[in-house]
Amino acid sequence: MNRKQINQNIRERIFQNELQHWQIADEVGIADSTFSRWLRKELDDEKKHELTTLSTA
């Protein structure tokens, strides 16, 4: 699996809602660089749920 396929559903929701990575990171309370690192590897279900909820709000 290449890097673009990892967390693709999260990436698509961010794009569809016209959000920036830094906006999601700010809502979660982390640095944007940390969020970028999170997206490099498959997220656990808890983080996915949290991010999915934020990116649709």
ZIJOVEN-V561075 format. One record per residue. N is the residue number from 1. RES is the residue in three letters. PHI is phi as a letter, one per 20 degrees, with the letter a starting at -180 (none if undefined). Layout:
n=<N,N>
res=<RES,RES>
phi=<PHI,PHI>
//
This chain:
n=<1,2,3,4,5,6,7,8,9,10,11,12,13,14,15,16,17,18,19,20,21,22,23,24,25,26,27,28,29,30,31,32,33,34,35,36,37,38,39,40,41,42,43,44,45,46,47,48,49,50,51,52,53,54,55,56,57>
res=<MET,ASN,ARG,LYS,GLN,ILE,ASN,GLN,ASN,ILE,ARG,GLU,ARG,ILE,PHE,GLN,ASN,GLU,LEU,GLN,HIS,TRP,GLN,ILE,ALA,ASP,GLU,VAL,GLY,ILE,ALA,ASP,SER,THR,PHE,SER,ARG,TRP,LEU,ARG,LYS,GLU,LEU,ASP,ASP,GLU,LYS,LYS,HIS,GLU,LEU,THR,THR,LEU,SER,THR,ALA>
phi=<none,e,f,f,e,f,l,g,f,f,g,f,f,f,f,f,e,l,d,d,g,f,f,f,g,f,f,f,n,c,f,f,f,f,f,f,f,g,f,f,c,g,f,f,f,f,f,g,f,f,f,f,f,f,f,d,f>
//
